[in-house]
Amino acid sequence: MNKRRVVITGLGALAPNGNSVPEYWDALISGTSGIDHITYFDTENLSVKIAGELSNFNPEDYFDKKEIRKLDPFTIYHLISSAEAISNSGINEDNLDLNRVGVMIGSGVGGIQTLEEQHGTYKSRGQRRVSPFFVPRMIANIAAGNLAIKYGFKGPNQTVISACASGTDAIGLASRIIQYGDADVMITGGTEASITGLTISGFANIKALSTQNDTPKTASKPFDAMRDGFVLGEGSASIVLEELTHARKRNANILGELVGYGSTDDAFHITQPSAGGEGAIRAMKNAVLDANLSLNDVDYINAHGTSTPFNDKTESAAITSLFGEHAQKLKVSSTKSMIGHALGASGALEAVACILAINHNILPPTINYKDSDPECNLDYVPNNSQKSEVNIAMSNSFGFGGHNGVILLKKWSGK
């Protein structure tokens, strides 16, 4: 079977360092961090007091108060980034068959803010005070459902939950739906709003988070020898994927092509990557094979790059093992150094960064890189963005449970 080609025609982003795609991109290439002290709740009794919160963001700028009461922040974020992507793409009822438009969103956690809030209400005030909106605000599929309802998208609608690989897996699986002919357009990406006391406590207690509370802007330092854990982030990114003929028929502005997707599992450990990154190697290799490209064709990798001791050295080893001599020519960077780790939204935010890197031929940096680690010996685009021709970009995402998701994005040649 000849696979139908899948192109990118729209982007949307809501990140700790930018509330739109232009703001996000300007912050990335200028090396601007969105990480700071937590303001959402009192952190006095917490060991971790920093996160990548959205800044200068007010949901009332987008929704009225009545709507906000019905939506968890992870859904609000998703609706906002998707509105930008849809507007950016130019799709509308006049050039779409709504039965052929679907939604595929990734979220690692879903509506945890609602869950925590309503659990507290139930414990202190009983059943009668639990909100009737509790379940339809909390469940992880509800962001995708709300988007379909808002725009009338009646095609396949699913939510992917594969921990920190959720956003990347959602994009890859959305492309497969188009390739197999089940939809012509898919709104995809990832969303997360999990900066809560409970979430911080859980990650802190497994020693996954950075405790560099006094210096939040430099706490996320992927691949640096002094890294001590990731910084929790949040946000949403949305991508409009479209079948090539459909996009051409409406004279869409094509931003790139999604050419490869690889998905594997380590089947090794709940939280730690397999030795040498064996699962990551297979996922990257499968994505390249799916794209019918060679390893030497890859110019840039947006790494999972969490700033944890295990992940960064394992991912570096996996890249070195798979790419061989070409690994020393590759540019590899982690945008988590600027926005933290947005869990299920991270892969989508990083895919947007890759598409923008391809279009502008500029590589976003890994900021806060000062002390080299002998176990991390690649070119991490340290501290400053670099001009560089990018024809093929790879985006890596790896999650608890051993999930590995990799996508491959290609510069649009017009052919």
N, C-alpha and C positions, 0 to 999 in steps of 0.2 A: 504494500500500500504506500502510495506517495503521500507524505505528510503535507498538509496545508501549512503555508508559511505564516508566522505570527510576528507582527510588528507592534511597536510601541507608539501610541499616538497622543497620550496624555499623562501628565504627572501632577501629583499633589503631595504636599508634605506639611507636617506640623511637628516641630522638633524643639528640644530645649534651647537651641540657638537660632531658631527662626520659625515664624508662623506661616510661611508660604515657601514655595520652591525657590523664588529669587532670594529671599532672606536666608534660607537654609544654605543655598549654594555659596552666597557671598561670605557667610560665616565659616563654612568649611574651607574655602580656599584662602581665607585670611587667618585660619588657625584659631578661630574664636571658640572658646569653651562656653557651654551652657550649664556647666555644673557649679553648684553653689550649696550653701547651707539650706536644709529643708525648712520650708515655711508652712507646709500644709498642716502640720501638727507639732505638738510639743515633743522634742527629742531629748529632754533632760535625762530621762532614764534609759536611753538607748546608747549602745556603744558606737553606732554609726549615725552621723548627723548630717550627711551630705547626699545629694542626689541630683539628677538632671531633670528638674521640673520644667514644665513649660513656663516661659517668662512673658510678661506683658500680655497675658491671655485671659480673656473674659468671655465665657460662653454666652453671656447676654449680648455680645456683639453679633452673635450668629443666630440665636434662638430666643424666643420669649420665655419668661419664667415658667409658664405652664408646661411648655415642652420639656424644659430642663428637668423638671420634677419627675418626668417619666423615663429619663435616659441616664444610664450610668456614664461617667466620663469616657470610658473606652468607646462607647457608641458615638458620643458627641465628637470625639476626636476623628473617628472614622468618617462620619458624615461630612465634616469640614474638609478633610483632605480629599475625599472623593468628589466633593463639589468643585474643588479646584481642578482636579484631574479631568473631570467631565467637561468643565468649561474650557480647559486647555486643549482638549481633544477636538472640540467642535461637534461632538455627537449630540443629536437631539431627536425629537419625535419625527421630524421631517425626513431624516436620513437613516432611520433605524426601523427594523422590525423588532419591536420590544420582546416578542417571543424568542428572539435569537440573541438576546443580551443577558448574560449571567453575572453572578457575583461569587467570588472565591476569596475569602478573607482569612488571615491567620491571626490567632491570639493565643498566647501561652496561658493566660490566666482568666481573661474575661472580666466579669463585673465584680471584682473583689471589693471595691469600695462599697458597693451596695450590700454585699454579703456581710461585711464587717459591721456596717452601720445597722442593718436590720437584725443581725444576731444580737447586738447590744440592746436594741429596743425590745426584742423578744425576752431576753434574760431579765431585763429590769422592769418591763411593763406588761409582758404577757402577749398571748396570741392576738387579742383584739387590736393592739396597737401596731402590729406588723403591716406594712404598706401593701395594698393590693397590687402595687407595681413592682413588688419585690422580685418575683420570678421573672417577669418579662423585662426587667432591667438587668438582671444578673446573668442569665444564661449566655454562654459564649457565642451562640449562633445569632444572637439578637441584633448585633451590629449589621451583619449582612442582610438580615431580614428587614430591618428598618430602611436600609438603602434601597432595596428592591421596592418596598412599598412607596417610598418617596418619589421614585422615578418611573415606576411601573415596569421594572425589568423582570420578565417572566421566564427567563432561561434558567439553566442549572444554578442552584444557590446552595453553597456549602461553606462550612467553616473548618479550617485545618488547625488541629492542636498537636504540635510536635515540639513543645517547649520552645527553645530559642531558635529552632529551625522553622517555626510556624510560618513566618512571613515569606521566606524563601520557598518553602514547600507549596504554599498557596499560589505563588506566582508560577512555579513550575507546573503544578497540576492544572491551573487555569489555562496555560498554553496547550496542554494535552487535550483539554476539552475542545478548544478551537481546532487543533490539528485533526481530531477525529470527527469533526463536523457537527458536534452537538451545540455549538454556538458560533456566532460570527464575531461577537464582542464580549469581553470579560472585564469587569472591574475587579481588580485584585490588589493585594498588598497585605498590610498587617497593622494592627492597632493594639495599644496597651496603655492602661492607666493604673498601674499597680504600686505606686509609691504610697504605701500605708505603713503604719506601725507594725502590723502583723507580718507583712511581707519583708520589711527590713529586718525584723527580729529573726525570721526563719532563715534568711540568707546569711545573716550575721552569725547565727549559731552553728552553721556548717563552715564558718571561716571563709566564705566566698567573697565577702565585701571588703573593700579598702577601708581602713580605719584612719586614714590621713585627714582627719576632720579639720585640722587647722589650715590646710592648704587645699581647699576643694578644687580649684582650677587646675591643679597639677596632680590630683590624686589618681586619675585614670591615665596610666602610662604603659600602654601595650608594648611588649617586647623589651622594655627597659629592665635592667637588672634589679632595680629597686621596686618593681611592681609588687603589690601586696593584695590584689583582689580587684574585682570590678566595682563600678559605681552604678547603682540602679538608675535607669532613665525611664522615659515615657514618651509617648507621641504616636503618630500615625503616618503612614505613607500609602498612597494609592496610585495605581498604574492602570491605564487603559490599554489592554491588549486587543489587537484586532487582526482578523484574517486579511492577508495582503490584498487580495482582489477587492474585498469590501472597502478597505481603506483607500485604495486607488480610485474606486468608483465615485467616492465622495470628495476626492482631491484632498485627503487628509495630509497634514504635516507629519511626516514619519520621522520619529526621533531615534529609531534604532530597531534592531531585530533581535528577538529572543530565539537563539539557535540551539541551546542545549540545556538539559536538566538532568541531574544525577541525584539519586536518593538511596541511602544505605543506613544500616544500623551497626553499631559496634558489637552489640550483644556481649558486652563485657562488664560494665559497671554502671550503677545508677547515675553517678555524678562525674566520674573521671573518664577522660578519653582513653581509648585503647592504646597500648604501647606502640610508639612509632606512628600513631595516627592511621592505623590500617584501614579503619572505616572511612576516614576522611579521604584517604588516597583513592579508595574505590569510588567514592562519590564524585571527586574531581575528574577521575579518569572516565567515568560513565558520562559525565556532562560533555566532555570533549568528544567522546565517541558519538554521542547523540547528535552533536553539531557537525559531525563528519569533518573535523578539523584535526590538526596535529598539535601536540603540546607546545611546539615552538611558535604556534600562531598566537598564543596568549601573551598580551602585552602588560596587563595590570591585573592584580588580584586585590579586591577589597576583602581583607581577611576578617575572620570571625574576631580575632584579636581582642579578647576580653580584658586583658591586663591581669589575668590570674596566672600564677606560676605554671600550673600544669598545661592549661590550654595553649599558651603562647609558644612554649617550647615544643609541644606536640604538633601544633599546626605548622610551625617552621620546619620541623623534621619531616612532616608529611609532604610539604611542598618541595623540599630538597630531594627527598626520595623519589617522588614522581617525576619531577621536571629535570632532574639530573643537572647537566651543565647549564641548561637554559635557566635554571633557578637563579643563577647569579646575574642574569640579565633582566629578570623580572623586577617590576616595581610592585611592592606590596605595602599597603597602608591600612591602618585601622581608624575609621572615623569615630569609633567608640571613645577614642581619646578626647573627643570634643563634646559628645552628647551622652556618654555613658552607655549602658546596656539596656535597651528598651525591650528585652525579652522577645515576645512574639512579633513586635513591630520592627525589631532591629534589622532583619533581613530585607524588609521592604524599604526602610530608610536607606540602607546601603545599596540596594538596587537602583534607587533614584540617584544616589551619588555616582554610581557607575555610569548610568546613562548620561548624566551631565558631564562626567569626565570625558566620555567618548565624543560628545558634541562640542566641547570646548577645548579638547586636547590639553587639559590641565588635570594634574593628579592632586587630590586632597592629601594633606600630610598626616603623619602620626605625630601629634604634638606631645610635649613633655618627655621626649626621648633624649636622655642625657648620658646614661651609663650603659654601655653595651654588655650584652649577655652572651657568653661564648656558645650557649645553646640556641641562640636566636641570631643567625648570621646572614640574614638577607638584607636587601635594600628596602628599608621601611619608609622611604620618603620622609626623613626626619625633620619635624618642626616647621618646615615651610613647603608650600605647594610648589609643584614643578611643572613647567611646560613640557609636554611629551606627547608624541603621536600615539593615540589609543584607538586601535581598530577592534580589538577583542578584549573584553573585560570579564573577569570571573568574580562572582560574589559567593563567599563561603559562609555557611551558618551551621553551627553544631549545638546540640541541646542535651540537657539531662535526659537520661534514658537511652543515650547512645545515638540519637537521631542526627543524621548528617544530610544537609540539603545544599546543593550547589547549582547555580544557574550561570549560563554563558550568554553574554550580550555582545552584539556585533554592530559596528558602525553601518549606517544605511548608505549603500552605494547607489541607490536609484534603480538597481536591476533586480 
